[in-house]
Amino acid sequence: MTDLDTLTTLDPAKNRTLSDAEMIRAEADLERIIATPPAAESKKRRRRRAGVGAGALGGSIAAVAVLAVSVVTGGSAAYADWTATPSPATTKQSVAFANDCAESWASPTTVGNDDIILGEWRGDAQIALVKNGQSVLMCSGVDPNVPVGWERLYDPAVSTEATPTSNGLRIYGIETSGDGADGYSYDVGRVGSDVTGVDVRTSKGVVQASVQDGWFVAWWPGTNQADAKVLDVHLRGGKTVSAPWTTWSE
């Protein structure tokens, strides 16, 4: 029996098909493991996987076994409970979150109910799109160990992005943030009045965007920005328009 055969018999999930969310988390974990120097990664593994018993395996089997456990369980604690489908945040939750975010704005202000465009949860991670005067900002609290961050998405004084048609979409940002275990990618932008939903098709699965008040946002673990291959734009009446993200970009 080869080392790989032995490892296969130890895999508790060998007959289970991973969901889209698990596949995306697994891909992010693999990116992190490959990019991390061996010495640093071995310390992280011991701290995170204490009690797994991989130390009882020898040589190359032990190294692969740790990777297998990471892929099956989601690995990185930052995104262990990430979901491909968002849950809406309440206005109260979004206002409290946005006010924490506003403390670091260039001109701090108090955020009220009417300033919230949309708010979502994916596991314990929270995102909100917020009005600040005529501008729109994105507040992101993806990693609980990092202060809430923000990005200005739209400012009428300087922005040149085209307004989407009623059945269209315009991407204002398709970017990555962070690196290693804390890295993630996101798409954000505006949608027309006839758009009811947006799905981002990545190489590992589909990520459903939050859509509200003419805006959309979606994010997923991993820093491969080009992984967002296609966007499916769902319209009133049941029609869906699918096209590469470059078609929808600014």
C-alpha positions as protocol buffer text, in pm:
chain_id: "A"
residue {
  index: 1
  type: MET
  ca { x: 0 y: 0 z: 0 }
}
residue {
  index: 2
  type: THR
  ca { x: 137 y: 342 z: -94 }
}
residue {
  index: 3
  type: ASP
  ca { x: 145 y: 647 z: 132 }
}
residue {
  index: 4
  type: LEU
  ca { x: -146 y: 795 z: -66 }
}
residue {
  index: 5
  type: ASP
  ca { x: -351 y: 478 z: -22 }
}
residue {
  index: 6
  type: THR
  ca { x: -288 y: 491 z: 351 }
}
residue {
  index: 7
  type: LEU
  ca { x: -392 y: 856 z: 365 }
}
residue {
  index: 8
  type: THR
  ca { x: -713 y: 782 z: 174 }
}
residue {
  index: 9
  type: THR
  ca { x: -822 y: 530 z: 434 }
}
residue {
  index: 10
  type: LEU
  ca { x: -778 y: 797 z: 703 }
}
residue {
  index: 11
  type: ASP
  ca { x: -989 y: 1059 z: 523 }
}
residue {
  index: 12
  type: PRO
  ca { x: -1321 y: 1090 z: 713 }
}
residue {
  index: 13
  type: ALA
  ca { x: -1485 y: 1280 z: 427 }
}
residue {
  index: 14
  type: LYS
  ca { x: -1364 y: 1087 z: 124 }
}
residue {
  index: 15
  type: ASN
  ca { x: -1718 y: 1006 z: 7 }
}
residue {
  index: 16
  type: ARG
  ca { x: -1865 y: 1352 z: 68 }
}
residue {
  index: 17
  type: THR
  ca { x: -1900 y: 1619 z: -200 }
}
residue {
  index: 18
  type: LEU
  ca { x: -1801 y: 1965 z: -80 }
}
residue {
  index: 19
  type: SER
  ca { x: -2049 y: 2251 z: -117 }
}
residue {
  index: 20
  type: ASP
  ca { x: -1963 y: 2566 z: -314 }
}
residue {
  index: 21
  type: ALA
  ca { x: -1879 y: 2749 z: 8 }
}
residue {
  index: 22
  type: GLU
  ca { x: -1651 y: 2466 z: 128 }
}
residue {
  index: 23
  type: MET
  ca { x: -1475 y: 2454 z: -209 }
}
residue {
  index: 24
  type: ILE
  ca { x: -1408 y: 2829 z: -199 }
}
residue {
  index: 25
  type: ARG
  ca { x: -1276 y: 2809 z: 158 }
}
residue {
  index: 26
  type: ALA
  ca { x: -1061 y: 2509 z: 64 }
}
residue {
  index: 27
  type: GLU
  ca { x: -910 y: 2695 z: -232 }
}
residue {
  index: 28
  type: ALA
  ca { x: -828 y: 2992 z: -7 }
}
residue {
  index: 29
  type: ASP
  ca { x: -663 y: 2760 z: 245 }
}
residue {
  index: 30
  type: LEU
  ca { x: -455 y: 2595 z: -26 }
}
residue {
  index: 31
  type: GLU
  ca { x: -339 y: 2938 z: -152 }
}
residue {
  index: 32
  type: ARG
  ca { x: -240 y: 3028 z: 204 }
}
residue {
  index: 33
  type: ILE
  ca { x: -51 y: 2702 z: 266 }
}
residue {
  index: 34
  type: ILE
  ca { x: 143 y: 2727 z: -60 }
}
residue {
  index: 35
  type: ALA
  ca { x: 234 y: 3093 z: 3 }
}
residue {
  index: 36
  type: THR
  ca { x: 343 y: 3048 z: 366 }
}
residue {
  index: 37
  type: PRO
  ca { x: 709 y: 2962 z: 446 }
}
residue {
  index: 38
  type: PRO
  ca { x: 735 y: 2607 z: 588 }
}
residue {
  index: 39
  type: ALA
  ca { x: 864 y: 2706 z: 932 }
}
residue {
  index: 40
  type: ALA
  ca { x: 589 y: 2963 z: 993 }
}
residue {
  index: 41
  type: GLU
  ca { x: 319 y: 2733 z: 859 }
}
residue {
  index: 42
  type: SER
  ca { x: 420 y: 2445 z: 1084 }
}
residue {
  index: 43
  type: LYS
  ca { x: 370 y: 2666 z: 1390 }
}
residue {
  index: 44
  type: LYS
  ca { x: 25 y: 2772 z: 1270 }
}
residue {
  index: 45
  type: ARG
  ca { x: -73 y: 2411 z: 1208 }
}
residue {
  index: 46
  type: ARG
  ca { x: 20 y: 2298 z: 1557 }
}
residue {
  index: 47
  type: ARG
  ca { x: -166 y: 2584 z: 1718 }
}
residue {
  index: 48
  type: ARG
  ca { x: -482 y: 2537 z: 1512 }
}
residue {
  index: 49
  type: ARG
  ca { x: -497 y: 2161 z: 1488 }
}
residue {
  index: 50
  type: ALA
  ca { x: -393 y: 2058 z: 1841 }
}
residue {
  index: 51
  type: GLY
  ca { x: -523 y: 1714 z: 1928 }
}
residue {
  index: 52
  type: VAL
  ca { x: -577 y: 1597 z: 1571 }
}
residue {
  index: 53
  type: GLY
  ca { x: -308 y: 1333 z: 1608 }
}
residue {
  index: 54
  type: ALA
  ca { x: -126 y: 1397 z: 1282 }
}
residue {
  index: 55
  type: GLY
  ca { x: 202 y: 1357 z: 1468 }
}
residue {
  index: 56
  type: ALA
  ca { x: 143 y: 983 z: 1482 }
}
residue {
  index: 57
  type: LEU
  ca { x: 182 y: 967 z: 1103 }
}
residue {
  index: 58
  type: GLY
  ca { x: 523 y: 946 z: 946 }
}
residue {
  index: 59
  type: GLY
  ca { x: 707 y: 1160 z: 693 }
}
residue {
  index: 60
  type: SER
  ca { x: 518 y: 1268 z: 384 }
}
residue {
  index: 61
  type: ILE
  ca { x: 187 y: 1122 z: 510 }
}
residue {
  index: 62
  type: ALA
  ca { x: 184 y: 1365 z: 804 }
}
residue {
  index: 63
  type: ALA
  ca { x: 241 y: 1665 z: 579 }
}
residue {
  index: 64
  type: VAL
  ca { x: -41 y: 1569 z: 345 }
}
residue {
  index: 65
  type: ALA
  ca { x: -274 y: 1475 z: 630 }
}
residue {
  index: 66
  type: VAL
  ca { x: -260 y: 1826 z: 775 }
}
residue {
  index: 67
  type: LEU
  ca { x: -351 y: 1967 z: 434 }
}
residue {
  index: 68
  type: ALA
  ca { x: -641 y: 1723 z: 402 }
}
residue {
  index: 69
  type: VAL
  ca { x: -783 y: 1820 z: 741 }
}
residue {
  index: 70
  type: SER
  ca { x: -753 y: 2189 z: 653 }
}
residue {
  index: 71
  type: VAL
  ca { x: -940 y: 2144 z: 327 }
}
residue {
  index: 72
  type: VAL
  ca { x: -1225 y: 1944 z: 482 }
}
residue {
  index: 73
  type: THR
  ca { x: -1284 y: 2173 z: 780 }
}
residue {
  index: 74
  type: GLY
  ca { x: -1228 y: 2512 z: 616 }
}
residue {
  index: 75
  type: GLY
  ca { x: -892 y: 2572 z: 786 }
}
residue {
  index: 76
  type: SER
  ca { x: -849 y: 2944 z: 851 }
}
residue {
  index: 77
  type: ALA
  ca { x: -1036 y: 3057 z: 1160 }
}
residue {
  index: 78
  type: ALA
  ca { x: -1102 y: 3394 z: 995 }
}
residue {
  index: 79
  type: TYR
  ca { x: -1333 y: 3234 z: 738 }
}
residue {
  index: 80
  type: ALA
  ca { x: -1434 y: 2905 z: 896 }
}
residue {
  index: 81
  type: ASP
  ca { x: -1800 y: 3011 z: 908 }
}
residue {
  index: 82
  type: TRP
  ca { x: -1809 y: 3204 z: 579 }
}
residue {
  index: 83
  type: THR
  ca { x: -2116 y: 3135 z: 364 }
}
residue {
  index: 84
  type: ALA
  ca { x: -2167 y: 3174 z: -10 }
}
residue {
  index: 85
  type: THR
  ca { x: -2520 y: 3303 z: 58 }
}
residue {
  index: 86
  type: PRO
  ca { x: -2544 y: 3618 z: 274 }
}
residue {
  index: 87
  type: SER
  ca { x: -2786 y: 3685 z: 557 }
}
residue {
  index: 88
  type: PRO
  ca { x: -2927 y: 4040 z: 579 }
}
residue {
  index: 89
  type: ALA
  ca { x: -2816 y: 4250 z: 873 }
}
residue {
  index: 90
  type: THR
  ca { x: -3082 y: 4447 z: 1057 }
}
residue {
  index: 91
  type: THR
  ca { x: -3079 y: 4825 z: 1028 }
}
residue {
  index: 92
  type: LYS
  ca { x: -2984 y: 4847 z: 1396 }
}
residue {
  index: 93
  type: GLN
  ca { x: -2689 y: 4613 z: 1344 }
}
residue {
  index: 94
  type: SER
  ca { x: -2572 y: 4801 z: 1036 }
}
residue {
  index: 95
  type: VAL
  ca { x: -2600 y: 5143 z: 1203 }
}
residue {
  index: 96
  type: ALA
  ca { x: -2395 y: 5030 z: 1502 }
}
residue {
  index: 97
  type: PHE
  ca { x: -2137 y: 4871 z: 1273 }
}
residue {
  index: 98
  type: ALA
  ca { x: -2119 y: 5177 z: 1044 }
}
residue {
  index: 99
  type: ASN
  ca { x: -2069 y: 5412 z: 1339 }
}
residue {
  index: 100
  type: ASP
  ca { x: -1769 y: 5205 z: 1448 }
}
residue {
  index: 101
  type: CYS
  ca { x: -1645 y: 5236 z: 1092 }
}
residue {
  index: 102
  type: ALA
  ca { x: -1711 y: 5612 z: 1080 }
}
residue {
  index: 103
  type: GLU
  ca { x: -1468 y: 5677 z: 1365 }
}
residue {
  index: 104
  type: SER
  ca { x: -1181 y: 5640 z: 1117 }
}
residue {
  index: 105
  type: TRP
  ca { x: -1332 y: 5845 z: 833 }
}
residue {
  index: 106
  type: ALA
  ca { x: -1152 y: 6161 z: 725 }
}
residue {
  index: 107
  type: SER
  ca { x: -1447 y: 6358 z: 865 }
}
residue {
  index: 108
  type: PRO
  ca { x: -1605 y: 6140 z: 1136 }
}
residue {
  index: 109
  type: THR
  ca { x: -1981 y: 6166 z: 1156 }
}
residue {
  index: 110
  type: THR
  ca { x: -2282 y: 5993 z: 1309 }
}
residue {
  index: 111
  type: VAL
  ca { x: -2452 y: 5737 z: 1086 }
}
residue {
  index: 112
  type: GLY
  ca { x: -2831 y: 5708 z: 1103 }
}
residue {
  index: 113
  type: ASN
  ca { x: -3089 y: 5462 z: 973 }
}
residue {
  index: 114
  type: ASP
  ca { x: -3139 y: 5651 z: 646 }
}
residue {
  index: 115
  type: ASP
  ca { x: -2766 y: 5632 z: 569 }
}
residue {
  index: 116
  type: ILE
  ca { x: -2761 y: 5252 z: 537 }
}
residue {
  index: 117
  type: ILE
  ca { x: -2786 y: 5125 z: 179 }
}
residue {
  index: 118
  type: LEU
  ca { x: -2739 y: 4757 z: 260 }
}
residue {
  index: 119
  type: GLY
  ca { x: -2592 y: 4537 z: 530 }
}
residue {
  index: 120
  type: GLU
  ca { x: -2505 y: 4168 z: 529 }
}
residue {
  index: 121
  type: TRP
  ca { x: -2355 y: 3887 z: 733 }
}
residue {
  index: 122
  type: ARG
  ca { x: -2154 y: 3591 z: 610 }
}
residue {
  index: 123
  type: GLY
  ca { x: -2097 y: 3394 z: 926 }
}
residue {
  index: 124
  type: ASP
  ca { x: -1945 y: 3640 z: 1174 }
}
residue {
  index: 125
  type: ALA
  ca { x: -1821 y: 3876 z: 901 }
}
residue {
  index: 126
  type: GLN
  ca { x: -2019 y: 4194 z: 841 }
}
residue {
  index: 127
  type: ILE
  ca { x: -2026 y: 4443 z: 553 }
}
residue {
  index: 128
  type: ALA
  ca { x: -2232 y: 4759 z: 506 }
}
residue {
  index: 129
  type: LEU
  ca { x: -2266 y: 5011 z: 226 }
}
residue {
  index: 130
  type: VAL
  ca { x: -2320 y: 5355 z: 377 }
}
residue {
  index: 131
  type: LYS
  ca { x: -2410 y: 5703 z: 253 }
}
residue {
  index: 132
  type: ASN
  ca { x: -2183 y: 5985 z: 365 }
}
residue {
  index: 133
  type: GLY
  ca { x: -2331 y: 6302 z: 222 }
}
residue {
  index: 134
  type: GLN
  ca { x: -2338 y: 6239 z: -154 }
}
residue {
  index: 135
  type: SER
  ca { x: -2068 y: 5974 z: -132 }
}
residue {
  index: 136
  type: VAL
  ca { x: -2102 y: 5599 z: -77 }
}
residue {
  index: 137
  type: LEU
  ca { x: -1858 y: 5404 z: 140 }
}
residue {
  index: 138
  type: MET
  ca { x: -1812 y: 5034 z: 209 }
}
residue {
  index: 139
  type: CYS
  ca { x: -1743 y: 4931 z: 569 }
}
residue {
  index: 140
  type: SER
  ca { x: -1598 y: 4582 z: 611 }
}
residue {
  index: 141
  type: GLY
  ca { x: -1548 y: 4381 z: 928 }
}
residue {
  index: 142
  type: VAL
  ca { x: -1433 y: 4053 z: 779 }
}
residue {
  index: 143
  type: ASP
  ca { x: -1164 y: 3958 z: 1033 }
}
residue {
  index: 144
  type: PRO
  ca { x: -1268 y: 3997 z: 1401 }
}
residue {
  index: 145
  type: ASN
  ca { x: -902 y: 4057 z: 1493 }
}
residue {
  index: 146
  type: VAL
  ca { x: -870 y: 4360 z: 1264 }
}
residue {
  index: 147
  type: PRO
  ca { x: -1042 y: 4700 z: 1310 }
}
residue {
  index: 148
  type: VAL
  ca { x: -1334 y: 4778 z: 1080 }
}
residue {
  index: 149
  type: GLY
  ca { x: -1204 y: 4907 z: 748 }
}
residue {
  index: 150
  type: TRP
  ca { x: -1364 y: 5128 z: 487 }
}
residue {
  index: 151
  type: GLU
  ca { x: -1334 y: 5232 z: 124 }
}
residue {
  index: 152
  type: ARG
  ca { x: -1496 y: 5519 z: -66 }
}
residue {
  index: 153
  type: LEU
  ca { x: -1685 y: 5366 z: -359 }
}
residue {
  index: 154
  type: TYR
  ca { x: -1850 y: 5671 z: -509 }
}
residue {
  index: 155
  type: ASP
  ca { x: -1804 y: 6047 z: -489 }
}
residue {
  index: 156
  type: PRO
  ca { x: -2002 y: 6257 z: -740 }
}
residue {
  index: 157
  type: ALA
  ca { x: -1732 y: 6525 z: -732 }
}
residue {
  index: 158
  type: VAL
  ca { x: -1466 y: 6295 z: -877 }
}
residue {
  index: 159
  type: SER
  ca { x: -1629 y: 5969 z: -988 }
}
residue {
  index: 160
  type: THR
  ca { x: -1666 y: 5904 z: -1360 }
}
residue {
  index: 161
  type: GLU
  ca { x: -1841 y: 5564 z: -1353 }
}
residue {
  index: 162
  type: ALA
  ca { x: -2139 y: 5528 z: -1584 }
}
residue {
  index: 163
  type: THR
  ca { x: -2484 y: 5474 z: -1435 }
}
residue {
  index: 164
  type: PRO
  ca { x: -2611 y: 5125 z: -1521 }
}
residue {
  index: 165
  type: THR
  ca { x: -2915 y: 5078 z: -1744 }
}
residue {
  index: 166
  type: SER
  ca { x: -3235 y: 4947 z: -1585 }
}
residue {
  index: 167
  type: ASN
  ca { x: -3137 y: 4587 z: -1664 }
}
residue {
  index: 168
  type: GLY
  ca { x: -2763 y: 4632 z: -1625 }
}
residue {
  index: 169
  type: LEU
  ca { x: -2485 y: 4636 z: -1370 }
}
residue {
  index: 170
  type: ARG
  ca { x: -2174 y: 4845 z: -1326 }
}
residue {
  index: 171
  type: ILE
  ca { x: -1879 y: 4721 z: -1121 }
}
residue {
  index: 172
  type: TYR
  ca { x: -1717 y: 4994 z: -911 }
}
residue {
  index: 173
  type: GLY
  ca { x: -1465 y: 4766 z: -747 }
}
residue {
  index: 174
  type: ILE
  ca { x: -1333 y: 4413 z: -807 }
}
residue {
  index: 175
  type: GLU
  ca { x: -1040 y: 4383 z: -575 }
}
residue {
  index: 176
  type: THR
  ca { x: -859 y: 4186 z: -308 }
}
residue {
  index: 177
  type: SER
  ca { x: -776 y: 4280 z: 49 }
}
residue {
  index: 178
  type: GLY
  ca { x: -531 y: 4134 z: 297 }
}
residue {
  index: 179
  type: ASP
  ca { x: -308 y: 3835 z: 239 }
}
residue {
  index: 180
  type: GLY
  ca { x: -245 y: 3486 z: 364 }
}
residue {
  index: 181
  type: ALA
  ca { x: -515 y: 3347 z: 591 }
}
residue {
  index: 182
  type: ASP
  ca { x: -688 y: 3687 z: 606 }
}
residue {
  index: 183
  type: GLY
  ca { x: -701 y: 3757 z: 232 }
}
residue {
  index: 184
  type: TYR
  ca { x: -1033 y: 3793 z: 53 }
}
residue {
  index: 185
  type: SER
  ca { x: -1176 y: 3916 z: -278 }
}
residue {
  index: 186
  type: TYR
  ca { x: -1485 y: 4125 z: -341 }
}
residue {
  index: 187
  type: ASP
  ca { x: -1708 y: 4268 z: -614 }
}
residue {
  index: 188
  type: VAL
  ca { x: -1914 y: 4580 z: -549 }
}
residue {
  index: 189
  type: GLY
  ca { x: -2109 y: 4821 z: -765 }
}
residue {
  index: 190
  type: ARG
  ca { x: -2445 y: 4954 z: -880 }
}
residue {
  index: 191
  type: VAL
  ca { x: -2738 y: 4777 z: -1042 }
}
residue {
  index: 192
  type: GLY
  ca { x: -3034 y: 4897 z: -1248 }
}
residue {
  index: 193
  type: SER
  ca { x: -3391 y: 4918 z: -1123 }
}
residue {
  index: 194
  type: ASP
  ca { x: -3492 y: 4588 z: -1288 }
}
residue {
  index: 195
  type: VAL
  ca { x: -3210 y: 4385 z: -1131 }
}
residue {
  index: 196
  type: THR
  ca { x: -3332 y: 4157 z: -852 }
}
residue {
  index: 197
  type: GLY
  ca { x: -3018 y: 3953 z: -783 }
}
residue {
  index: 198
  type: VAL
  ca { x: -2653 y: 3897 z: -873 }
}
residue {
  index: 199
  type: ASP
  ca { x: -2443 y: 3580 z: -856 }
}
residue {
  index: 200
  type: VAL
  ca { x: -2065 y: 3574 z: -893 }
}
residue {
  index: 201
  type: ARG
  ca { x: -1942 y: 3253 z: -1053 }
}
residue {
  index: 202
  type: THR
  ca { x: -1591 y: 3166 z: -938 }
}
residue {
  index: 203
  type: SER
  ca { x: -1383 y: 2865 z: -1040 }
}
residue {
  index: 204
  type: LYS
  ca { x: -1481 y: 2693 z: -714 }
}
residue {
  index: 205
  type: GLY
  ca { x: -1850 y: 2780 z: -686 }
}
residue {
  index: 206
  type: VAL
  ca { x: -2119 y: 3047 z: -692 }
}
residue {
  index: 207
  type: VAL
  ca { x: -2125 y: 3341 z: -450 }
}
residue {
  index: 208
  type: GLN
  ca { x: -2459 y: 3518 z: -409 }
}
residue {
  index: 209
  type: ALA
  ca { x: -2438 y: 3895 z: -378 }
}
residue {
  index: 210
  type: SER
  ca { x: -2645 y: 4118 z: -152 }
}
residue {
  index: 211
  type: VAL
  ca { x: -2858 y: 4354 z: -362 }
}
residue {
  index: 212
  type: GLN
  ca { x: -3039 y: 4654 z: -215 }
}
residue {
  index: 213
  type: ASP
  ca { x: -3131 y: 5010 z: -316 }
}
residue {
  index: 214
  type: GLY
  ca { x: -2944 y: 4999 z: -645 }
}
residue {
  index: 215
  type: TRP
  ca { x: -2619 y: 4850 z: -512 }
}
residue {
  index: 216
  type: PHE
  ca { x: -2465 y: 4503 z: -482 }
}
residue {
  index: 217
  type: VAL
  ca { x: -2172 y: 4348 z: -296 }
}
residue {
  index: 218
  type: ALA
  ca { x: -2022 y: 3999 z: -273 }
}
residue {
  index: 219
  type: TRP
  ca { x: -1700 y: 3869 z: -120 }
}
residue {
  index: 220
  type: TRP
  ca { x: -1524 y: 3536 z: -75 }
}
residue {
  index: 221
  type: PRO
  ca { x: -1205 y: 3397 z: 85 }
}
residue {
  index: 222
  type: GLY
  ca { x: -887 y: 3399 z: -122 }
}
residue {
  index: 223
  type: THR
  ca { x: -689 y: 3665 z: -305 }
}
residue {
  index: 224
  type: ASN
  ca { x: -721 y: 3543 z: -664 }
}
residue {
  index: 225
  type: GLN
  ca { x: -904 y: 3847 z: -798 }
}
residue {
  index: 226
  type: ALA
  ca { x: -937 y: 3697 z: -1146 }
}
residue {
  index: 227
  type: ASP
  ca { x: -1134 y: 3409 z: -993 }
}
residue {
  index: 228
  type: ALA
  ca { x: -1460 y: 3601 z: -1047 }
}
residue {
  index: 229
  type: LYS
  ca { x: -1512 y: 3466 z: -1396 }
}
residue {
  index: 230
  type: VAL
  ca { x: -1876 y: 3543 z: -1473 }
}
residue {
  index: 231
  type: LEU
  ca { x: -2156 y: 3751 z: -1320 }
}
residue {
  index: 232
  type: ASP
  ca { x: -2517 y: 3634 z: -1351 }
}
residue {
  index: 233
  type: VAL
  ca { x: -2758 y: 3928 z: -1336 }
}
residue {
  index: 234
  type: HIS
  ca { x: -3116 y: 3826 z: -1252 }
}
residue {
  index: 235
  type: LEU
  ca { x: -3396 y: 4052 z: -1377 }
}
residue {
  index: 236
  type: ARG
  ca { x: -3763 y: 4107 z: -1305 }
}
residue {
  index: 237
  type: GLY
  ca { x: -3971 y: 3856 z: -1497 }
}
residue {
  index: 238
  type: GLY
  ca { x: -3722 y: 3575 z: -1443 }
}
residue {
  index: 239
  type: LYS
  ca { x: -3464 y: 3651 z: -1712 }
}
residue {
  index: 240
  type: THR
  ca { x: -3093 y: 3611 z: -1634 }
}
residue {
  index: 241
  type: VAL
  ca { x: -2812 y: 3784 z: -1823 }
}
residue {
  index: 242
  type: SER
  ca { x: -2469 y: 3622 z: -1787 }
}
residue {
  index: 243
  type: ALA
  ca { x: -2140 y: 3774 z: -1901 }
}
residue {
  index: 244
  type: PRO
  ca { x: -1772 y: 3789 z: -1801 }
}
residue {
  index: 245
  type: TRP
  ca { x: -1701 y: 4042 z: -1528 }
}
residue {
  index: 246
  type: THR
  ca { x: -1508 y: 4257 z: -1777 }
}
residue {
  index: 247
  type: THR
  ca { x: -1838 y: 4325 z: -1957 }
}
residue {
  index: 248
  type: TRP
  ca { x: -1978 y: 4486 z: -1642 }
}
residue {
  index: 249
  type: SER
  ca { x: -1663 y: 4671 z: -1534 }
}
residue {
  index: 250
  type: GLU
  ca { x: -1612 y: 5043 z: -1542 }
}
